[in-house]
């Protein structure tokens, strides 16, 4: 299937403000690229790109004073299958883990493993060291936290989320990641697009999603503590230790978010052919955003 993904962010600044955006789809999805999700600024500004220490694509710029808009709009091919599941995948001994996974065993800003270690071992230490342990962690997080968009907090740690019993998708991910790391399972934070393809209506407003990837039996696997079920149409934007590493926008000065829109939906193959033709001709994209 073909999935259209994109976003539009509008901010208001009182003076020119340096900004780093992390809004382009992750390079691991480039094999399915149909229409590039180029970052567009209005008014236009000079942009420079670089890869951070986790391989994410970042774009630097200076937002001018006044209203400033960033947007992306692309199409990516997806296999249309749910997130893969491997019930027999086993946890690896720490001594056998690849060096580049070890950083994902450490505590981080939002994943305070030092506070949660005793709780983690009490809850999950007796179970088998395999896929089911990670699923038990996701089940526990899903039962322990209530989701609500009004529950967002930029300072809430994993242990605080457990005490509060509430949060948004990033809190679900942080708590599950912290528990996994306490159990010596590498886990990393992911952010990106998650479609509602195959889900029952009504759909919630478009938003970016957070989930985690866990290292079992020599590869990374997707787990989604917030939804706690395999899903279709997951398109990665960035990954890191926790949300600190992957802010969608990082502004170095005061600003006000005045507009926010995210879309993720399936599009017909024939419409994309028309889109590509108009894109080459420099015309406006033909689809209405839904």
C-alpha positions in Angstrom: 0.0 0.0 0.0 1.0 3.7 -0.3 0.8 5.9 2.7 0.8 9.7 2.6 2.5 11.2 5.6 3.1 14.8 6.5 2.8 17.6 9.0 2.4 21.4 9.3 3.8 23.3 12.3 3.3 27.0 12.7 5.1 29.1 15.4 5.2 32.7 16.3 8.5 34.3 17.4 9.3 37.8 18.6 12.8 37.8 17.1 14.9 35.7 14.8 15.3 32.3 16.5 17.6 29.4 15.7 15.8 26.2 15.2 16.5 22.5 14.6 13.8 20.4 13.0 13.6 16.6 13.0 10.6 16.1 10.7 11.8 14.0 7.7 11.1 10.3 7.5 14.0 8.1 8.7 16.5 6.9 6.1 15.6 3.3 6.8 12.3 4.0 5.0 13.9 5.5 1.9 13.6 2.2 0.0 9.8 2.8 -0.1 10.1 6.5 -1.1 7.5 7.4 -3.8 7.2 11.2 -3.3 9.9 12.9 -1.2 8.8 14.5 2.1 11.0 17.6 1.6 10.9 20.1 4.4 9.4 23.4 3.3 9.6 26.7 5.3 7.4 29.7 4.9 8.7 32.3 4.6 11.7 30.6 2.9 14.9 30.5 4.9 18.4 29.0 4.4 18.5 25.4 5.7 21.5 23.1 6.4 21.2 19.4 7.2 23.2 16.9 9.2 22.9 13.5 10.9 23.0 13.3 14.6 24.7 10.7 16.7 21.8 8.3 16.3 21.6 8.6 12.5 18.5 10.9 12.4 18.3 13.6 9.8 18.2 17.1 11.4 17.7 20.5 9.6 19.1 23.8 11.0 17.7 27.2 10.2 16.9 30.5 11.8 13.1 31.3 12.0 12.4 34.9 11.3 10.4 37.1 13.6 6.7 36.7 13.2 4.7 33.7 11.9 6.8 30.9 10.6 5.6 27.6 9.1 7.3 24.2 8.6 5.7 21.5 6.5 6.4 18.1 4.9 4.3 16.0 2.6 5.4 12.7 1.2 4.3 9.2 0.1 6.0 6.0 1.1 5.3 2.4 0.1 4.4 0.1 2.9 4.0 -3.7 3.0 0.6 -3.3 4.6 1.3 -5.9 7.2 1.1 -5.5 11.0 4.2 -5.0 13.1 6.1 -8.4 13.0 5.8 -10.7 16.1 8.3 -13.4 17.1 7.1 -15.2 20.3 10.2 -17.4 20.3 12.8 -14.6 20.2 15.0 -14.8 23.3 16.7 -12.1 25.3 20.5 -12.1 24.8 23.1 -12.2 27.5 24.7 -8.8 28.1 28.1 -10.2 27.3 26.8 -11.2 23.8 25.2 -7.9 22.9 26.7 -5.8 20.0 28.5 -2.8 21.3 26.1 -0.3 19.6 23.2 -1.7 21.6 24.8 -1.1 25.0 23.9 2.6 25.2 20.3 1.5 25.2 20.8 -0.4 28.5 21.7 2.8 30.4 19.4 5.2 32.3 18.5 8.4 30.5 16.8 11.7 31.2 13.2 10.3 31.1 14.0 6.6 31.6 15.2 6.6 35.3 16.2 3.0 35.6 17.9 3.6 39.0 14.5 4.4 40.5 12.6 1.6 38.8 15.1 -1.3 39.0 13.8 -2.9 42.1 10.2 -2.7 40.9 11.1 -4.1 37.5 12.8 -7.2 39.0 10.0 -7.8 41.4 7.4 -7.6 38.6 9.2 -9.3 35.7 12.2 -11.2 37.2 10.5 -14.5 37.5 9.3 -14.8 33.9 11.2 -16.3 30.9 13.9 -14.2 29.4 12.3 -13.9 26.0 9.6 -12.1 23.9 7.0 -12.8 26.6 8.9 -10.8 29.2 8.8 -7.7 27.0 5.1 -8.3 26.3 4.5 -8.6 30.0 6.1 -5.2 30.5 3.9 -3.7 27.8 0.8 -5.3 29.3 1.7 -3.9 32.7 2.4 -0.4 31.4 -0.8 -0.5 29.3 -2.8 -1.4 32.5 -1.0 1.0 34.8 -1.4 4.3 32.7 -4.5 6.0 31.5 -4.1 7.9 28.2 -5.2 11.4 27.6 -4.0 14.3 25.4 -4.6 16.6 28.3 -2.1 14.6 30.4 1.0 15.7 28.5 3.9 16.9 30.5 7.3 17.8 29.2 9.1 16.9 32.5 7.4 13.6 33.5 9.9 10.8 33.9 9.1 7.1 33.6 8.9 6.6 37.4 6.7 9.7 37.7 4.4 8.3 35.0 4.0 5.1 37.0 3.2 7.1 40.2 0.8 9.4 38.3 -0.9 6.6 36.5 -1.4 8.7 33.4 0.3 10.2 30.4 0.5 10.3 26.6 2.3 7.9 24.2 5.7 9.1 25.1 5.1 8.3 28.8 3.9 4.8 27.9 7.1 4.3 25.8 9.4 5.8 28.5 8.1 3.5 31.2 8.3 0.4 29.1 11.8 1.3 27.9 13.0 1.9 31.5 11.6 -1.5 32.6 13.2 -3.3 29.7 16.6 -1.7 30.4 16.2 -2.6 34.1 15.9 -6.2 32.9 19.1 -5.9 30.7 17.1 -5.7 27.5 18.3 -2.9 25.1 15.3 -0.6 24.3 15.2 2.6 22.4 12.7 5.4 21.9 11.0 5.9 18.5 8.9 8.7 17.1 7.0 8.9 13.8 3.7 8.5 12.0 1.2 5.8 12.9 -1.8 5.4 10.6 -5.3 4.3 11.6 -5.5 1.9 8.7 -7.5 -1.2 9.8 -8.7 0.5 13.0 -12.3 1.2 14.0 -13.6 4.7 13.5 -13.9 7.4 14.8 -10.2 8.2 14.5 -8.4 10.6 16.9 -7.0 13.8 15.5 -3.7 13.3 13.6 -0.6 13.4 15.8 2.9 12.0 15.9 3.3 8.7 17.8 5.9 7.2 20.2 6.8 3.6 20.5 9.9 1.5 21.3 12.3 -0.9 19.6 13.7 -3.8 21.7 16.7 -5.9 20.9 16.0 -9.6 21.1 17.9 -12.5 19.4 20.2 -10.3 17.3 17.7 -7.8 15.9 15.4 -4.9 16.8 11.7 -5.4 17.2 8.8 -2.9 17.4 6.7 -2.8 20.6 3.9 -0.3 21.1 3.1 0.1 24.9 0.5 2.8 24.2 -1.7 0.7 21.8 -0.4 -2.7 23.0 -1.2 -4.4 19.7 0.5 -4.8 16.3 -0.5 -2.0 13.9 -0.3 -1.2 10.2 1.3 1.9 8.6 4.0 2.7 11.1 6.6 5.2 9.5 9.7 6.0 11.6 11.0 9.6 11.8 13.7 9.3 14.5 15.0 7.2 17.3 17.2 7.7 20.4 17.6 7.0 24.1 14.4 8.8 25.0 12.4 11.9 23.9 15.3 14.2 24.8 17.2 12.9 21.7 14.3 13.3 19.2 12.5 16.6 19.6 10.5 17.3 16.4 11.6 20.9 16.7 14.1 22.4 19.1 14.0 26.2 19.3 16.7 28.3 20.9 14.5 31.1 22.1 11.0 32.0 23.1 8.2 30.9 20.7 4.5 30.1 20.6 3.1 27.1 18.8 0.1 28.5 16.9 -0.7 25.7 14.5 -0.2 21.9 14.4 -1.4 19.4 11.9 -0.4 15.8 11.1 -1.7 13.4 8.5 -1.2 9.7 7.8 -3.5 7.9 5.4 -3.5 5.5 2.5 -3.6 6.8 -1.0 -4.5 5.1 -4.3 -1.6 4.3 -6.7 -3.2 6.2 -9.6 -3.4 9.4 -7.6 0.3 9.2 -6.8 1.2 9.0 -10.5 -0.7 12.3 -11.0 0.9 13.8 -8.0 4.4 12.9 -9.2 3.6 14.5 -12.6 2.4 17.7 -11.1 5.3 17.8 -8.7 7.8 17.6 -11.6 5.9 20.5 -13.2 6.1 22.5 -10.1 2.4 22.6 -9.5 0.6 22.5 -6.1 0.0 19.0 -4.7 -3.5 17.8 -5.8 -4.7 16.1 -2.6 -6.8 17.5 0.2 -5.3 16.9 3.6 -7.6 14.8 5.7 
